[in-house]
Amino acid sequence: MSRSVTSLYWPSFCVLQTFLRLFDVTIVSRMISLLYFLMSSLAFFLMVLPISAYSIHCLLLLFFSSDLFVLSSGSCW
């Protein structure tokens, strides 16, 4: 009984061993670190984007309208 179970799982073990040889641990760790860097950069960009859009909106308001109107409305400050 145990011999048949071993013979069933032996090909999958060989496939796993070949997979681990093909994709070295260093390559996988580099891919994971690159993916983490890309995700953190995307999160930072999505966090900064509304702030920068809001600042550009305020600068355009200051440039195209009177300073007193923008300052008195308090929409940007």
N, CA, C and O of each residue as an XYZ file, in Angstrom:
308
protein
N       0.828     -1.195      0.000
C       0.000      0.000      0.000
C       0.869      1.254      0.000
O       0.631      2.176     -0.780
N       1.848      1.289      0.851
C       2.700      2.472      0.917
C       3.537      2.615     -0.350
O       3.886      3.730     -0.738
N       3.859      1.503     -0.993
C       4.628      1.566     -2.224
C       3.831      2.234     -3.334
O       4.399      3.007     -4.106
N       2.535      1.961     -3.440
C       1.713      2.586     -4.478
C       1.541      4.081     -4.213
O       1.531      4.884     -5.146
N       1.406      4.448     -2.950
C       1.289      5.868     -2.617
C       2.573      6.602     -2.977
O       2.530      7.712     -3.506
N       3.713      5.983     -2.690
C       4.996      6.594     -3.034
C       5.149      6.718     -4.542
O       5.651      7.728     -5.035
N       4.723      5.705     -5.271
C       4.837      5.781     -6.726
C       3.877      6.810     -7.308
O       4.132      7.363     -8.379
N       2.776      7.070     -6.610
C       1.866      8.110     -7.088
C       2.453      9.505     -6.890
O       2.326     10.368     -7.757
N       3.091      9.716     -5.754
C       3.602     11.046     -5.449
C       5.004     11.298     -5.988
O       5.472     12.436     -5.943
N       5.685     10.288     -6.489
C       7.048     10.477     -6.958
C       7.140     11.394     -8.175
O       8.032     12.242     -8.202
N       6.263     11.276     -9.196
C       6.372     12.205    -10.340
C       6.134     13.660     -9.945
O       6.799     14.559    -10.459
N       5.203     13.893     -9.046
C       4.964     15.271     -8.632
C       6.163     15.823     -7.869
O       6.472     17.011     -7.966
N       6.834     14.966     -7.113
C       8.042     15.402     -6.419
C       9.138     15.758     -7.418
O       9.867     16.731     -7.222
N       9.256     14.975     -8.483
C      10.258     15.272     -9.509
C       9.939     16.579    -10.219
O      10.840     17.360    -10.528
N       8.668     16.814    -10.476
C       8.264     18.064    -11.118
C       8.569     19.244    -10.208
O       9.036     20.287    -10.667
N       8.304     19.077     -8.922
C       8.590     20.145     -7.967
C      10.088     20.417     -7.880
O      10.511     21.571     -7.814
N      10.879     19.361     -7.879
C      12.329     19.531     -7.815
C      12.849     20.225     -9.075
O      13.724     21.086     -8.986
N      12.328     19.867    -10.230
C      12.729     20.522    -11.473
C      12.298     21.979    -11.483
O      13.037     22.846    -11.950
N      11.117     22.249    -10.974
C      10.632     23.628    -10.893
C      11.536     24.467     -9.998
O      11.849     25.613    -10.319
N      11.954     23.890     -8.872
C      12.835     24.624     -7.967
C      14.218     24.821     -8.565
O      14.885     25.812     -8.269
N      14.654     23.893     -9.399
C      15.936     24.085    -10.062
C      15.843     25.162    -11.129
O      16.753     25.977    -11.280
N      14.740     25.163    -11.868
C      14.593     26.157    -12.938
C      14.496     27.561    -12.364
O      15.183     28.476    -12.818
N      13.648     27.724    -11.374
C      13.478     29.026    -10.743
C      14.256     29.019     -9.436
O      13.786     28.531     -8.408
N      15.430     29.561     -9.506
C      16.295     29.571     -8.331
C      15.678     30.448     -7.253
O      14.849     31.311     -7.539
N      16.083     30.223     -6.029
C      15.528     30.976     -4.908
C      15.892     32.452     -5.022
O      15.098     33.315     -4.647
N      17.080     32.748     -5.534
C      17.488     34.150     -5.668
C      16.638     34.871     -6.702
O      16.292     36.039     -6.524
N      16.301     34.178     -7.782
C      15.460     34.795     -8.812
C      14.074     35.080     -8.248
O      13.508     36.146     -8.488
N      13.532     34.132     -7.502
C      12.202     34.316     -6.914
C      12.218     35.454     -5.906
O      11.291     36.264     -5.868
N      13.262     35.523     -5.090
C      13.328     36.604     -4.105
C      13.496     37.956     -4.784
O      12.942     38.954     -4.324
N      14.255     37.996     -5.874
C      14.379     39.256     -6.613
C      13.055     39.662     -7.245
O      12.706     40.843     -7.262
N      12.322     38.687     -7.763
C      11.018     39.002     -8.354
C      10.049     39.503     -7.287
O       9.283     40.434     -7.532
N      10.079     38.894     -6.111
C       9.191     39.326     -5.028
C       9.555     40.727     -4.565
O       8.672     41.547     -4.315
N      10.853     41.009     -4.448
C      11.258     42.349     -4.018
C      10.921     43.389     -5.078
O      10.544     44.512     -4.742
N      11.051     43.030     -6.354
C      10.673     43.956     -7.424
C       9.174     44.218     -7.410
O       8.739     45.355     -7.593
N       8.384     43.173     -7.195
C       6.936     43.338     -7.115
C       6.546     44.198     -5.920
O       5.646     45.032     -6.025
N       7.212     44.004     -4.791
C       6.941     44.817     -3.609
C       7.296     46.277     -3.867
O       6.564     47.179     -3.461
N       8.430     46.510     -4.548
C       8.839     47.879     -4.865
C       7.832     48.545     -5.796
O       7.489     49.712     -5.607
N       7.356     47.809     -6.801
C       6.381     48.381     -7.735
C       5.064     48.688     -7.041
O       4.454     49.725     -7.300
N       4.620     47.791     -6.157
C       3.364     48.031     -5.458
C       3.468     49.205     -4.491
O       2.529     49.992     -4.365
N       4.612     49.326     -3.804
C       4.773     50.454     -2.885
C       4.890     51.765     -3.648
O       4.404     52.795     -3.182
N       5.535     51.741     -4.825
C       5.614     52.953     -5.640
C       4.235     53.358     -6.143
O       3.897     54.542     -6.167
N       3.442     52.369     -6.542
C       2.087     52.661     -7.004
C       1.233     53.218     -5.876
O       0.456     54.150     -6.084
N       1.372     52.652     -4.683
C       0.606     53.155     -3.540
C       1.020     54.584     -3.189
O       0.173     55.418     -2.871
N       2.323     54.863     -3.248
C       2.797     56.217     -2.964
C       2.285     57.193     -4.017
O       1.879     58.307     -3.687
N       2.302     56.776     -5.296
C       1.821     57.641     -6.368
C       0.332     57.925     -6.215
O      -0.110     59.056     -6.417
N      -0.441     56.903     -5.859
C      -1.878     57.106     -5.679
C      -2.183     57.957     -4.453
O      -3.216     58.623     -4.395
N      -1.279     57.935     -3.469
C      -1.483     58.759     -2.290
C      -1.131     60.219     -2.582
O      -1.800     61.128     -2.090
N      -0.077     60.447     -3.384
C       0.391     61.807     -3.652
C      -0.437     62.478     -4.740
O      -0.563     63.703     -4.757
N      -1.001     61.690     -5.646
C      -1.712     62.255     -6.799
C      -2.866     63.169     -6.418
O      -2.960     64.254     -6.993
N      -3.759     62.812     -5.485
C      -4.832     63.758     -5.138
C      -4.307     65.036     -4.502
O      -4.863     66.113     -4.721
N      -3.231     64.925     -3.708
C      -2.668     66.116     -3.076
C      -2.093     67.045     -4.132
O      -2.291     68.258     -4.068
N      -1.381     66.482     -5.103
C      -0.783     67.323     -6.136
C      -1.858     67.912     -7.043
O      -1.735     69.054     -7.485
N      -2.917     67.140     -7.327
C      -4.003     67.682     -8.145
C      -4.709     68.817     -7.415
O      -5.087     69.815     -8.028
N      -4.885     68.664     -6.115
C      -5.510     69.710     -5.314
C      -4.625     70.957     -5.279
O      -5.139     72.074     -5.350
N      -3.314     70.787     -5.171
C      -2.395     71.924     -5.162
C      -2.392     72.638     -6.503
O      -2.366     73.868     -6.551
N      -2.417     71.877     -7.597
C      -2.463     72.491     -8.930
C      -3.763     73.263     -9.102
O      -3.770     74.348     -9.684
N      -4.859     72.711     -8.601
C      -6.151     73.398     -8.676
C      -6.087     74.728     -7.922
O      -6.592     75.740     -8.407
N      -5.476     74.728     -6.756
C      -5.362     75.961     -5.974
C      -4.450     76.965     -6.660
O      -4.729     78.164     -6.655
N      -3.363     76.485     -7.248
C      -2.472     77.398     -7.960
C      -3.157     78.012     -9.172
O      -2.964     79.191     -9.465
N      -3.953     77.223     -9.872
C      -4.695     77.769    -11.012
C      -5.722     78.792    -10.554
O      -5.921     79.815    -11.209
N      -6.376     78.517     -9.426
C      -7.320     79.499     -8.890
C      -6.616     80.792     -8.514
O      -7.131     81.879     -8.774
N      -5.449     80.683     -7.908
C      -4.697     81.878     -7.540
C      -4.227     82.645     -8.768
O      -4.172     83.875     -8.760
N      -3.892     81.915     -9.812
C      -3.349     82.564    -11.003
C      -4.438     83.248    -11.821
O      -4.232     84.350    -12.330
N      -5.598     82.601    -11.951
C      -6.634     83.114    -12.845
C      -7.695     83.956    -12.149
O      -8.555     84.519    -12.827
N      -7.669     84.061    -10.849
C      -8.651     84.893    -10.168
C      -7.920     85.815     -9.203
O      -6.703     85.730     -9.037
N      -8.669     86.674     -8.588
C      -8.028     87.609     -7.662
C      -7.599     86.871     -6.399
O      -8.280     85.950     -5.947
N      -6.487     87.273     -5.843
C      -5.957     86.620     -4.647
C      -6.896     86.768     -3.461
O      -7.012     85.855     -2.644
N      -7.559     87.898     -3.359
C      -8.433     88.129     -2.211
C      -9.636     87.194     -2.231
O     -10.089     86.733     -1.183
N     -10.156     86.912     -3.439
C     -11.314     86.029     -3.529
C     -10.948     84.617     -3.079
O     -11.695     83.985     -2.331
N      -9.802     84.127     -3.533
C      -9.391     82.766     -3.178
C      -9.058     82.675     -1.695
O      -9.409     81.699     -1.031
N      -8.382     83.694     -1.180
C      -8.024     83.668      0.238
C      -9.244     83.813      1.141
O      -9.317     83.198      2.205
N     -10.208     84.638      0.705
C     -11.385     84.829      1.549
C     -12.331     83.634      1.490
O     -13.025     83.341      2.463
N     -12.360     82.942      0.348
C     -13.255     81.785      0.260
C     -12.742     80.628      1.107
O     -13.528     79.827      1.614
N     -11.436     80.541      1.260
C     -10.865     79.479      2.088
C     -10.980     78.105      1.483
O     -10.890     77.110      2.202
N     -11.179     78.014      0.164
C     -11.353     76.702     -0.447
C     -10.038     75.942     -0.540
O     -10.037     74.717     -0.664
N      -8.933     76.650     -0.481
C      -7.651     75.969     -0.635
C      -6.815     75.972      0.625
O      -5.810     75.263      0.687
N      -7.185     76.730      1.617
C      -6.277     76.837      2.761
C      -6.899     76.272      4.010
O      -6.273     76.280      5.070
